[in-house]
Structures are given as structure tokens and as C-alpha cells.
Amino acid sequence: MKKLFLASSFADCKELFSDFIWEDLHWKIVTFIPTAWIVEEDIFFIDDDKRAFESLWVTIDELEISTENIENIKQKLEKNDFIFVSWWNTFFLLQELKRTWTDKLILEQIQKEKPYISTSAWSIIMSPNIKFIEEMDDLQKAPELKNFDAFWLFGKYILPHYKNPYLWEIVENILKKNKNLPIFPITDKQVICIKGENILVKLA
């Protein structure tokens, strides 16, 4: 049974995570993958997510997949309790996941019922394909990415930051340009909680 906690902003919805996991979080360890922000300049979102986990007493084990070898990636994904992938450039993230074979390793852990948590970019990657998001993220920062097919663990196309005051215009343009796609917008206060075939959208 897959367990997916797909947020637009984990830091804004962290209170919902305890109910989703339904167990004591003290001293659990999360594999924290910050790769999506490497090609960007601001990192304050990463710090927000780290503080959110620390406030829940979850220990952070950071894993930068773009520079790590596959054996260490595999070891951390297997031994830790949760997998978390942070946000920013979705195209660069997918490029590095495919290049390092981490996409297959993460899918393997999800199939073994390891809880998967995401913010923004990685929530998008749960969709069938990420090409629809190019107005939000810079495609040029992933020059090696030739195939935009993603994980397809959620049948619709997740669009984060709906009604966000800084991104609302971009989000609305994506919605207008992709009317033929089954887009699923979520606000920064919403989370798609998936356990097996059971799907709930919760509000923080």
C-alpha cells in the first residue's frame, strides 16, 4: 500500500503529517533530498522544511543525489523511515532522479510502503508528465532531460501553489493553457494524502 503525503508547502501543513503517519515521530529519520534547489539562488524554502521536521522531532539525514553515488543513495533510502523531496526546479529534479537511477530506487521503497513526503516540485513529479509546468520552472536548467514522463502515482496533474499571492498569475496561466489536462490544483495549505487507493485532500 503506497503512502504519499503530497503537499504544496510541507512547512505550512506539517501538523497534518502526524495524523497521516499515525505513530510517534520522535527520533524517526527522514531522507531529506534538496536537489531541486541546486540550480536556483534562494534556499530559504529548504530551511523552512528542515525546521518543520525538527519541530516534529524527526531527524534529518540529507541526501544530495546529484553528487552522491548510487550505493549510498540506495543505503539511505532503505534504512531511513521516510523519504522527503524538497522543492524548486521540477525539471532539474526529474533529470537528476533519472540520471542517477534514484527514481527507480524511490519507487521501490514506495512499493514497500515507506512513507513518501513531498513539497511542490516532487508533488508535481507524482503526475504522469511534468511538461505542463514549464511556465513555473525553467526548463533550460535541465539540458539533459529529454523525456518528461514522471512517476504517475497520481492520475491527475498536480499543480501546487494555487492562490499563492506571488505565483497566482503563473498558476492561472498554466490552468488556461492546459484545459485539456486533468489538472489538480492545491493551495499551500492543502495536502493530498494517499494510502493505497484511498485519496483525501486535507486542509491545514
N, C-alpha and C positions, 0 to 999 in steps of 0.2 A: 504493500500500500504506500503510494507516494505521499510525502508530507511536504507541502510547499507553502511558504509564507511570503507572498509576493506583494511587496509594498512599493509605494511611490517614494516614501521617505521613512526609513526604519526608525530614525530618531524621533519622528512625530507619532509613531504607532507602537513604540516599544512595550507599552503597558499591555497590549493585546497578545504579546508573544508568550507570556507565562500561561495564559489560558489556552493558547494553541498547543503548547508542549504538554501541559498538564502534568508537570513534575517539577521537583525542586531544581532550580537553576544554579544554585550555589556551587561554584568551582567546576561547573561544566566548561568545556573548552570548545571554542569556535575557530574553525579555519577561516581566517579573515583575508579575502582576496581583494586587494585595492587596485588591481591592474588598470581598470577603465580610466583612472585619472592621470596616468603617467604622461600622456600627450597633452594634458591641459595645464593651466597655470595655478588655479586655485585648488587648495586641498582642505578647506575648512569643512566641507561635507564629510570627508573621511574622518576628521576629528570628531564631528558630531556623532557619527555612527559608533566610533570607538567608545566615546563617553556613554552612549546609550547602553552598550553591552556591559561596561564597567558598573553602571548603576544597577544592573540586574545581577551582579556578582558572577558574570560569565568571563572567563579568562580568554584573552585574545592570543591566538597563535597566527601571526601574519605570514602570508604566503604570496610572494610576488612571482606569478607563473611565467612572466616574460623573461626572467633571468634564472629561474630555478631548473634543475634537471628533473627528468620525469620520475626517477626513483624517489626523490624527496617529495615531489608533488603527490605521488601515489601514497607514500607513507603517511603524510599529514592528513590527507583526505580520509584515509582508512581509520586512523587512530583517534581522531578528534570526534566530539559529539555532534557538532553542527557544521554546516558549510554556509558561509556568507560571502556574497559577492557585491561589492560596493558599486557606486555609480560614476558616471560621466560619459565618456565616449563609447557608445554601444558598438560601433564598427571596429574600433581598435580592440575592444574586449573580445568580440567574436573571432577576430583574426588571430589573437594570441591563444584563445581557447583551442582553436582548430590546429594551429601551428604546433602547439606543444602536446596535443592529444589530451589535454585536460578536459575537454568537452566529454569525451568518452568515459574518462575516469569519474567525472561528476555524475553522469547518467548512471553509471554502475552503482555508485553509492546511493543515489535516489531510489533505484530499484531495490536496494537492500533496506529501504525505509529510513535512511538517515535524513533528518530534517534539513531542509534547504531554505535559506532565508535570503531575500534579495531587496535591493533598493534600486529603483529606476532602471538603469541600463540592463541589469540582469533580469529584472522582471520582463523587460521587452524581449529578451532572448528566449523566454519561455514560449513566445509566439511562434507560428510556423515560419516566419520570414521577417527580417528587420529592415528591408529596403524602404518601407513606408516612413521610417523615422528620419530620413536624411535631412529634412529641414531643421531638425532639432540638434543633430550631431554632424560633425564634419567628416564626411566620407573620405576626404583626401588624407586623413591621418591614419588610414588603414590601407596602404597601397598594395599589400599582398592579398587582401581579401577579394576573392573573385566570385564567391558563392555566398549569398545572403540567407540561405536556409538556416534556421535556428533549431531549437530543441523540440518545439511542437508538443510540449507537455500541457499546453493550454490552447484549446482550439481557436480562440479569438486572438486578435492583435492588441496586446496591452499597450495603452498609451498613458504614461504617467504624467503627473503634474497638471492634471486637469484643474482649471480655475486658479492655478498659481498666478499671483499678481505679476510676476516677472516673465512668465512663459506663456501666458494665456493666448497671446496673438499667434505664436508659433503653433500651439496646440490646436487652435481653431482652424488655422490654415491646413494642418495635416488632416483634420476631420473633413474639411471641404474637398480636398484633393483626392481623398481616398474613400469616397462614398460607397464604392462597391465592395469594400473590405468590411468584415465584421469586427470593427474596432471596439475595444472595451476600455473607455477612459476611466481613470481613477484619480482622485484627489490625493494630496499629500497626507490626508487624514484617513485614507481608506486602505484596506488590505484585502487581497484575495487569498482566502485560506482554503487550501485543498488537502483533503485527506482521502486518498483513494479516488472514488468517483464523486465524493461529496464536496461541493463547492459553495462557500459562503463568502459574501463581501461584508466586512465588518468596519465600523466607524470608530475611530479613537475619540 
